[in-house]
Amino acid sequence: MIDLREIRKTYVMGESRVEALRGVDLHIGAHEFVSIMGPSGSGKSTLMNIIGALDRPTSGTYRLDGEDVSRLTDNQLAHIRNRKIGFVFQTFNLLPRKTTLQNVELPLIYGGISPTERKRKARETLEQVGLGDRLDHRPAELSGGQRQRVAIARALVTDPSLIFADEPTGNLDSRTGEEIMEIFTGLNRERQVTVLLVTHEADIASYARRIIHIRDGLIDSDRIAHA
């Protein structure tokens, strides 16, 4: 599903050149659950931005479902993100004045889905993450765990093949974090969604079947955590 070949990313800062990625080769198959870890400055965030179609490599090839993403225009990248990738962030990124239902509807608006179908799909997805009774609540009226569930529902509502979760438990207490990780585990197991998780917490990373460590712009280790 995800295939990166010789991915390099160089940032030019004045007269300095920073090699954030130095020739990364990575393959992630459909339906995998993978955690990516790495210290600050390792190139982890740069790699995730490229995989998430938020940035382009300086050189190398990135194919997503066989499509060469590294050569697409900005509009084509936006289409890929809306159609194939669901994003979940540490800070939730919910619109404070919108209801839970309206927040989850947003990706469908960009996709040109009719209002009736949007509401039906958003309501159904919120029910799947246990928030069917919170449709009219605004983010300020929800707990941190509930807000992250809304963010997960928003990521799922377009039926993406890939969920990209960036430190999704970073703002949550340990018990709520476990509940959120159980949702990701269920999505991977039952809906066969590929989950790519970025975290600095080893206990959170252990929910994934495969753990990849990035260091100095290269993959330092890639191991199977459990069957």
WOKA-V6059 format. One record per helix or strand. SS is the DSSP state (H for helix, E for strand). FROM is the first residue (numbers start at 1). LEN is the number of residues. If there is no record, write none. Layout:
[[SS & FROM & LEN] [SS & FROM & LEN]]
//
This chain:
[[E & 2 & 12] [E & 16 & 13] [E & 33 & 5] [H & 44 & 8] [E & 59 & 6] [E & 67 & 2] [H & 69 & 3] [H & 74 & 11] [E & 85 & 5] [E & 99 & 1] [H & 100 & 11] [H & 115 & 14] [E & 138 & 1] [H & 139 & 3] [H & 144 & 13] [E & 162 & 5] [H & 174 & 17] [E & 194 & 5] [H & 202 & 4] [E & 210 & 6] [E & 218 & 7]]
//
